Amino acid sequence: MDPSSPPSSILIIGSGVFGLSTAFELTRRPFFARTSITVLDRSPDNGVFPSSDASSIDSSRIIRPDYADPAYASLAAKAHEYWRQQVDDELGGQGRYTESGMILLADSPSTAQADPKTGLGAKQVEEKKKSALEYVRESWDNVRALAAQEASGLSAEKIRELPNATAVMEAMGTDPTIAAVNRPGDWGYLNGTSGWADAEKSMAWFFNKVRQTGRVNFVHGTATALTRTGDRVTGARLDSGRHLEADLVIVATGAWTGALVDLAGQAIATGQALAYMDITPEEQAALCRRPVILNLSTGLFVIPPAVCQLKVARHSYGYINPQPTSPDVLPTRPGARLPANSTSLPRTLLSDPNLRIPSEGEADLRRAIRAMVPLKELHNRPFVKTRLCWYTDTSTGDFLIDYHPGWKGLFVATAGSGHGFKFLPVIGELIVDCLKGRRPAEFDEKWKWKGNDAKEDVQQLDKHIVTEDGSRGGRPGLILAEELAKDNSLKPRM
């Protein structure tokens, strides 16, 4: 896009956090006052944006400035200012945001597997990757630094170290005899100014805000391919056969991005395990004021319940779902070959109504309930439903927000890497800055396109994209179909 001349039309594919916030910011900029803006989403429900199986649609998402990276911590603190506005007509009002506090935890490195000289596990020694404990300690430093800035809105009095497992269990109110078997974590801290948001209600609020501008045309339909002429992307072809054209196309399709664009080994769709448990009003009252609990070593977390339903989830390396690469995927440049290997794409309840998470995931979530929830009567209660939440992961946990270097007229805003939702009120402003060629200096290297054309020389590349920023737990490389195949259909679910 010529930074001095606005495009006459922009097509945004995807109405999740990145797509919807970009559309809203475009309506606020005088530079785009005469630009027609269209948002396309694959949602099958008339008037509902985004689709119900999008990663931004759920009962809850964590809202926190607790990051090991100072740039993300600062940006999250800015977003937090909007979430904390509790007036009914603001984003955080009407129960959309709850400031419950959050306990961020990590486990000590296993001494059995640690190098006696460095104290690091074998995998860390080999790859020199940040550990979960390092991440939490750096996050602790960052939130305390932010709390020292009056404008941040954080309170130093509400940030408290939990120096050992005993302090962790006391803060959580868990039974030490239970926690001795299912340890919740060895070191961490409580940030009383973090919390959680009702994701579905927040997205509905934001969608209505965008719609009320009267500037955005919302279209239902699934993009099956990006259309192009020469080296320019000109629009999208829909599954209905309809074509949408635009001077500038913004792909903000999250975990579905690989179905449209060859991401050149930069990002991968991973499915994260979630489960829900019905509880009584009395149990709700006992748990609703507890903090969010997140252990980055295991990836397991529990969010305080709402409307008598408790959610437990895993922020991990996730499951991959390799699918043959479609010939309609846009290659890295005109004439480039598509990768021979498969692409991981989401599998959800919309495409498979009988889908459940694998037993491996359910068993791990059950461990979280037993370690993190003080009510023993819930420890063996069955889950009423499960779900896979699909991330778009990069190896560093950074977003991908940049013009495509191989195609004119194409901009990519994706790779939320499992932590993008909290930035809903501020990320659109930065995306549009990037459109205008003014990517913030602190995110310049983090968000730029990093792909290359050597992909055909790498086999099974999807398995090699693993987020190693210290924020993930579990086992990497789990393949969804293989884990589901291990399940015995006659074995009762927990």
Secondary structure, DSSP 4 states (H G I P E B T S, - for coil): --TTS--SEEEEE--SHHHHHHHHHHHH-GGGTT-EEEEEE---STT--S-TTSTT-SS-EEE----SSHHHHHHHHHHHHHHT--STTSTTTTTTEE---EEEEEPPPPTTTB-TTT--BHHHHHH-PPPHHHHHHHHHHHHHHHHTSGGG---GGGEEEE-SHHHHHHHHT--HHHHTTS---SEEEEETT-EEE-HHHHHHHHHHHHHTTS-EEEEE--EEEEEEETTEEEEEEETTS-EEE-SEEEE--GGGGGGTB--TTS-EEEEEEEEEEE--HHHHHHHTTSPEEEETTT-EEEEEEETTEEEEEE-BS-EE-EEPPPTTSB-SSTTPPPPSS-EE----TTT-TT----HHHHHHHHHHHHHH---GGGTTPPPSEEEEEEEEE-SSS--EEEE-TTSBTEEEEE--TT--GGGTTTHHHHHHHHHTT---GGGHHHHS----SGGGGSTTGGGG----SS--BS-TTEEHHHHHHH--TTSPP-
